Amino acid sequence: MNPVAALAAAVLAVIGQPAPSFTATDVKGQEVSLADFKGKVVVLEWNNFDCPFVKKHYQSGNLPKLQETYADKGVVWLTVNSAAEGKQGYLEPSKMAEKAAAEGNKAAHYLMDTDGKVGKAFGAKVTPHMFIVNKDGALVYDGAMDSKATPKADDIETAEPLFTNALDAVLDGKEVPDSKNKPYGCGVKY
């Protein structure tokens, strides 16, 4: 089976269905499970700080601002790095903690998924790839940050904010618009 077919076969994440359960270790060595946040809205953001598309959203301050804003609304934000050891985007946990802080990451946890189990279960393909799990534990969003698939920070202002539209809908108890769309970015380095 080719790697793409193998990844597709391993994906457990389906919109409207329970999100795949997982436990991963964060950069501080703490085990974090999705089940820890039962009853809360959870965001999963796939990350690689070396990716120009991730840089677009961090260097502009867009992602750190969203992380802070939605944390204030009770959302649990988990940043996930699925880069395998030795691949682009991988750093040992203590160095990744330093890098995340320097980049302004304000997620509740920065998870290290070096074996790729979490990423493959969700079908994370690129960085950034965004997922939202509602209070009932169902996956309700799988897609892009916005509608402009460029690494230019100037495009954020004029792009359709697909992810934030979805997250606002979840928090307002409304149907999620465009719940499955094509994410853009750099390939996850499994």
Secondary structure, DSSP 8 states (H G I E B T S, - for coil): --HHHHHHHH----TTSB----EEEETTS-EEEGGGGTTS-EEEEE--TTSHHHHHHHHTSHHHHHHHHHHTTT-EEEEEE---TTSTT---HHHHHHHHHHHT---SEEEE-TT-HHHHHHT--EES-EEEE-TTSBEEEEE-SSS--SS-GGGTTTS--HHHHHHHHHHTT---TT-B----SEE---
